[in-house]
Each structure stands twice: as C-alpha cells, then as structure tokens.
Amino acid sequence: MAPRICVAGAGRMGEGITLSYLLAGCDVTLVDIKPRPPAEQAEHSGRVAANLRRELGTLSRLGLLDVSQTEAALRRVRLCRREDAVADLRAARIVFEAVPERLDAKQDTFQWLGQACAPDGVIASTTSTFLVTDLAKLVPHPDRFLNAHWLNPAALIPLVEVSRGPKTSDAAVAELLAALRQAGKVPVQCAPSAGYIVPRIQALAMNEAARMVEEGVASAEDIDTAVRLGFGLRFSVLGLLEFIDWGGGDILYYASRYLSGEIGPRFASPDVIARNMEEGRNGLRDGQGFYDYAGMDVDAYKMERLGQLCKRLEVMGLLPRAGGASAAPGPDA
C-alpha cells in the first residue's frame, strides 16, 4: 500500500492536490491548519468535503471515474484540524504545504510542520510567490525541503515544477519526484528563480495579448482564436526551444531584430541566439541547436511530431482531409 500523503492547507490548491492523489488511489490527510471555533470548524469542514465531492463529480462526468469510485475516493480522504493531524504527519513521507501566500502564514506552518513531521519526512511548499531559498530558512532540517509548484487545475494538469534549495538532499528530491509520478504527474526541475518556468513564459505571452487588444491590433476573440489554433497547437507538440531548432535560430534572430525595431526592445533576442548562430548551431539543418541531433533519424523524428499534431487536430475536428474543402458561400448566402 502506498504511504499516506498529507496536505497542510485546505484551500483551492490543497483541495486540488488532494484530488490528484485520490484519483490515483492514494490515501490523503487534508489538514485545515487555521484555528477555528467549533461551529465555524464544522461549517468549514462541510464546505471542503462538499467541494471535494463536487470536483470528483466533475471528474466523473468527464469519464475519469465512475460513481462507485467517487465514493471510494471520498472514503480515502481524512479532513482534520491541525491538532488532530500529528500522527498522520509523523507517519507521512511527503507533506505538501498549501497555505495562503503570506510569509507569516508560511512561517507559522513550517514551524509547526518542523515539530510535527518525521525529521526526514519531505516537506514541499506549493508556493508560486516565494523562492525555496527564502522559505528553507524557516524549515528545521532544510535538507528535506523544496518547492513543488502545481498548475491549476491541479487534478488535470500533469506538470509540476520542482525547485530545490542549496541544502536540499538528493534523497529528498528523488522521493518527491517519485511521489509526484505516483499521482501521474510529470515533474520538471528548475533553479530557484522568480516565476519558475511556466508562469514566467505565460506572463510575457498574456501581457503581450492584452497589449494587442489595447493597441487595437485585433479583437480579444481573434487573438484567442489565434493562440488556440496557431500558438497552442504547435507548442503542445514542440517545446519552445525545440520549435526554434525546427525553424532555425537565425530565423528567430532576424525576426526579433525586425520586431524590436518596429515595436520595442522587449522583442530583442537573448545573447544565446547570436552565439548559437556564430557556432553553427541553428537547429535541425545544422544537426545541433538547443538539442543535439547527431545520430538521430531526423525524418522519423519529424514524422513522430507531425503525427502527434495530426492527433490533436483530429480531436478538435480540424484535421485537413483530401477533398475536404467546401465551396465558399456566395455574396447572397
């Protein structure tokens, strides 16, 4: 039997992580760490339980589990107050901290977890605001501490961004990565840097989309259609750096020069693009770029990626077919 997972903080993210592990068949203790009067505690616990039932119902309607599995999942979660969670915390190998993004709340929670958890139990903060290097100072035995940034909706999005501190042990990283994979997640590791990976990239993209509306470049509807059908589809198959290699780093370099001259310096390419050009690392056609293609069957690799794109287009009902064009409506249509 898989060890019980503990989640400290019964807000939206805490509920999402709980759902992920319930869906994977694990036992979860969800701890409401905020002290409350008995009546308020009962009301809050009822609300959290209702939220979990509703979200499991949504997953059931999406075909991810049936009614009997929903009821079984609800029986695997233990919702409790912090004073009733000590035994579970002491036994848990992994504890996720998911309290509000306030430093005082984090500090209080880590002081409590430091006393309640096993000395070698891994503590992972789900913060999207604070760096692991800052929070590790608040945790006894920082060698077992790191950040695990989940993306909403946590029960569905597979990616979790993991960031270790300077004192985080390899054993703690390995144990957390294994626990995330147990829930069907795909962890990636990044340095302690503001914005992690996804939030840093998406902030730029979202601000640019809003700026185009502000400038009257296109309507919100057309920008979002362009993102879904042009941007999103391609980048669900090819990563951004992989896409640079497909087109060529030099193409990005000259396109960036044009855009930075026409729109602003925010479009200037980083030094690594020019450096790769100088070293003959433009991507697929050079056999190397951000990735090394030496010894790779490039044609097979391209067909694999194009096949993945076709599957996505087919799901959306947008896969082009021979003879699939329809006559354009006339002016009187």
C-alpha positions in Angstrom: 0.0 0.0 0.0 1.3 3.5 -0.9 2.1 5.7 2.1 -0.4 8.3 3.0 0.1 11.8 1.6 -0.5 14.8 3.8 -1.6 18.2 2.6 -1.4 21.2 5.0 -3.8 23.8 3.9 -7.4 23.1 2.8 -7.8 25.9 0.2 -8.1 25.6 -3.5 -4.6 24.2 -4.1 -4.8 21.9 -1.1 -8.1 20.5 -2.5 -6.6 20.1 -6.0 -3.6 18.2 -4.7 -5.9 16.0 -2.6 -8.0 15.3 -5.7 -4.9 14.3 -7.7 -3.9 11.7 -5.1 -7.4 10.4 -4.6 -7.8 9.9 -8.3 -4.5 7.9 -8.2 -5.9 5.7 -5.5 -3.9 7.1 -2.6 -4.9 7.9 1.0 -4.7 11.6 1.8 -4.9 13.6 5.0 -6.1 17.2 4.3 -5.3 19.4 7.2 -7.1 22.7 7.9 -4.4 24.5 9.8 -6.4 27.6 10.7 -7.7 27.6 14.3 -11.5 28.0 14.3 -14.3 27.9 16.8 -16.2 24.6 16.8 -19.2 25.8 14.8 -17.0 27.5 12.2 -14.8 24.5 12.0 -17.8 22.2 11.3 -19.1 24.6 8.7 -15.7 24.9 7.0 -15.1 21.1 7.1 -18.5 20.6 5.5 -17.7 23.1 2.8 -14.4 21.4 1.9 -16.0 18.0 1.9 -18.7 19.3 -0.4 -16.0 20.9 -2.7 -14.2 17.6 -3.0 -17.4 15.7 -3.7 -18.4 18.3 -6.4 -15.0 18.2 -8.0 -14.9 14.4 -8.0 -18.4 14.6 -9.6 -16.9 16.8 -12.3 -14.2 14.3 -12.9 -16.8 11.5 -13.1 -18.8 13.4 -15.7 -15.5 13.8 -17.7 -15.2 10.0 -17.6 -12.2 9.7 -15.3 -14.0 7.6 -12.7 -17.4 6.2 -12.0 -19.9 6.8 -9.1 -18.6 3.9 -7.1 -15.0 5.1 -7.5 -16.1 8.6 -6.4 -17.5 7.2 -3.2 -14.4 5.1 -2.6 -12.2 8.1 -3.2 -14.1 10.2 -0.6 -13.5 7.4 1.9 -9.8 7.7 1.4 -9.5 11.3 2.5 -9.3 12.4 6.1 -10.1 16.0 6.7 -8.9 17.2 10.1 -7.7 20.1 12.2 -4.0 20.6 12.8 -4.1 19.3 16.4 -5.6 16.0 15.1 -3.1 15.6 12.3 0.1 14.9 14.2 0.1 11.1 14.0 -0.5 11.2 10.2 2.2 13.9 9.7 4.7 11.8 11.7 4.0 8.8 9.5 3.9 10.6 6.2 6.9 10.5 3.8 5.6 13.5 1.8 3.8 16.6 3.2 2.7 19.4 0.8 2.3 22.9 2.3 -0.5 24.8 0.6 -1.4 27.7 2.9 -2.1 31.3 1.6 0.7 33.2 0.0 1.7 35.2 3.1 5.0 34.9 4.7 3.6 35.0 8.2 1.3 32.1 7.3 4.2 30.1 5.8 6.4 30.7 8.8 3.8 29.5 11.3 3.0 26.5 9.2 6.7 25.5 8.7 7.4 25.9 12.4 4.5 23.6 13.2 5.4 21.1 10.5 9.0 21.1 11.6 7.9 19.8 15.0 5.1 17.5 13.8 6.7 15.7 10.8 9.2 13.0 10.9 12.7 14.5 10.9 13.4 13.0 7.5 9.9 13.5 6.1 9.9 15.6 2.9 8.2 18.9 3.1 7.3 20.5 -0.2 5.8 24.0 -0.5 3.4 24.7 -3.3 4.1 28.4 -3.3 4.0 30.4 -6.5 5.4 33.5 -4.9 8.3 32.7 -2.6 11.6 31.1 -3.6 12.8 27.9 -2.0 16.0 29.8 -0.9 13.9 32.1 1.2 11.5 29.6 2.7 14.2 27.0 3.5 15.4 29.3 6.3 12.0 28.8 8.0 12.2 25.0 8.0 14.0 22.8 10.5 16.2 20.3 8.6 16.2 22.2 5.3 17.8 19.3 3.6 14.3 17.7 3.3 12.7 20.9 2.0 11.9 22.0 -1.6 9.2 23.7 -3.7 6.7 21.9 -5.8 4.7 24.3 -7.9 1.5 22.7 -9.2 -0.6 24.3 -12.0 -4.3 24.7 -11.9 -6.5 22.7 -12.3 -4.1 20.6 -10.3 -6.1 17.3 -10.7 -5.8 17.5 -14.5 -2.6 19.4 -15.4 0.2 16.9 -15.4 3.1 19.3 -15.0 4.6 20.1 -11.5 7.7 22.4 -11.4 10.2 21.4 -8.7 12.8 23.7 -7.3 15.4 22.6 -4.8 17.3 24.7 -2.3 21.1 24.8 -1.8 20.8 22.3 1.1 18.1 20.1 -0.3 19.3 16.5 -0.4 19.3 14.3 -3.5 17.3 11.8 -1.5 14.5 14.3 -0.8 14.4 15.3 -4.5 14.2 11.7 -5.5 11.4 10.9 -3.0 9.3 13.9 -4.1 9.7 13.1 -7.8 8.6 9.6 -7.1 5.6 10.8 -5.2 4.6 13.1 -8.0 4.9 10.4 -10.6 2.7 8.2 -8.4 -0.1 10.7 -8.9 0.5 10.6 -12.7 2.3 14.0 -12.7 5.3 14.9 -14.9 7.8 16.8 -12.8 10.4 19.2 -14.2 13.2 20.8 -12.2 14.3 24.4 -12.3 16.6 26.7 -10.4 15.2 29.0 -7.6 14.2 31.8 -9.9 11.2 34.1 -9.8 8.3 32.8 -11.9 9.6 29.2 -12.3 9.2 28.1 -16.0 5.5 28.3 -17.0 4.4 31.4 -15.1 7.4 33.3 -16.4 6.7 32.4 -20.0 2.9 32.8 -19.8 3.2 36.3 -18.1 5.0 37.6 -21.1 2.5 36.0 -23.5 -0.6 37.2 -21.6 0.7 40.7 -21.3 1.5 40.9 -25.0 -2.0 39.6 -25.8 -3.6 42.3 -23.6 -1.3 44.9 -25.1 -2.5 43.9 -28.6 -6.1 44.5 -27.5 -5.1 47.8 -26.0 -3.4 48.8 -29.3 -6.3 47.7 -31.5 -4.2 45.1 -33.3 -7.1 42.6 -33.1 -10.1 41.7 -31.1 -9.8 39.6 -28.0 -11.8 36.8 -29.7 -9.4 36.8 -32.7 -6.3 36.9 -30.6 -7.6 33.9 -28.5 -8.5 32.0 -31.6 -5.0 32.6 -33.0 -3.5 31.4 -29.7 -5.6 28.3 -29.6 -5.2 27.2 -33.2 -1.8 28.6 -34.1 0.3 29.1 -30.9 -1.2 26.5 -28.6 -1.5 23.6 -31.0 2.1 23.8 -32.2 3.6 24.2 -28.8 1.6 21.3 -27.4 3.7 19.2 -29.7 7.0 21.1 -29.9 8.5 22.9 -27.0 9.6 26.5 -27.5 13.3 25.7 -27.8 12.5 22.6 -29.9 10.5 24.9 -32.2 13.4 27.3 -32.5 15.5 24.4 -33.7 12.9 23.4 -36.3 12.7 26.8 -37.9 16.3 27.8 -37.2 17.8 30.1 -34.6 18.9 32.6 -37.3 15.3 33.0 -38.3 14.4 33.9 -34.8 17.3 36.3 -34.6 16.3 38.3 -37.7 12.6 38.2 -36.8 13.5 39.5 -33.4 15.6 42.4 -34.8 12.7 43.4 -37.0 10.1 43.3 -34.2 12.4 45.1 -31.7 12.9 47.9 -34.3 9.2 48.1 -35.1 7.6 47.5 -31.7 10.2 47.8 -28.9 13.3 46.4 -27.3 11.3 43.7 -25.4 11.5 41.7 -28.6 15.3 41.6 -28.8 16.7 38.1 -28.7 19.0 36.9 -25.9 22.7 36.5 -26.5 22.5 32.7 -26.7 20.7 33.0 -30.1 23.5 35.0 -31.7 26.1 32.8 -30.0 24.5 29.7 -31.4 24.5 31.3 -34.9 28.2 32.1 -34.6 28.9 28.5 -33.6 26.8 27.0 -36.4 24.1 25.7 -34.0 21.0 26.9 -35.8 19.0 23.7 -35.2 17.9 20.8 -37.3 19.6 21.7 -40.5 22.9 22.1 -38.7 22.4 18.9 -36.7 22.6 20.9 -33.4 20.9 23.8 -31.7 19.4 23.7 -28.3 19.3 20.0 -28.9 21.8 17.6 -30.4 20.5 15.8 -33.4 23.7 13.9 -34.2 22.9 10.2 -34.9 19.2 10.9 -34.9 16.9 9.7 -37.6 15.6 13.2 -38.3 12.9 12.1 -40.7 11.4 9.6 -38.2 11.6 12.3 -35.5 9.7 14.8 -37.7 7.1 12.2 -38.6 6.5 11.4 -35.0 6.0 15.0 -34.1 3.7 15.7 -37.1 1.7 12.6 -36.2 1.2 14.0 -32.7 0.0 17.2 -34.2 -2.4 15.4 -36.5 -3.9 13.6 -33.5 -4.6 16.9 -31.8 -6.1 18.3 -34.9 -8.3 15.2 -35.3 -9.6 15.6 -31.7 -10.6 19.2 -32.5 -12.2 18.3 -35.8 -9.7 20.3 -37.7 -7.6 17.7 -39.4 -7.4 18.5 -43.1 -8.6 15.8 -45.5 -8.3 15.3 -49.2 -11.3 16.8 -50.9 -12.5 18.3 -47.6 -12.8 21.9 -48.9 -16.3 23.2 -49.2 -17.4 25.9 -51.6 -17.1 29.4 -50.2 -20.6 31.0 -49.7 -21.6 33.4 -52.4 -22.4 37.1 -51.7 -26.1 36.3 -51.4 -25.7 33.4 -48.9 
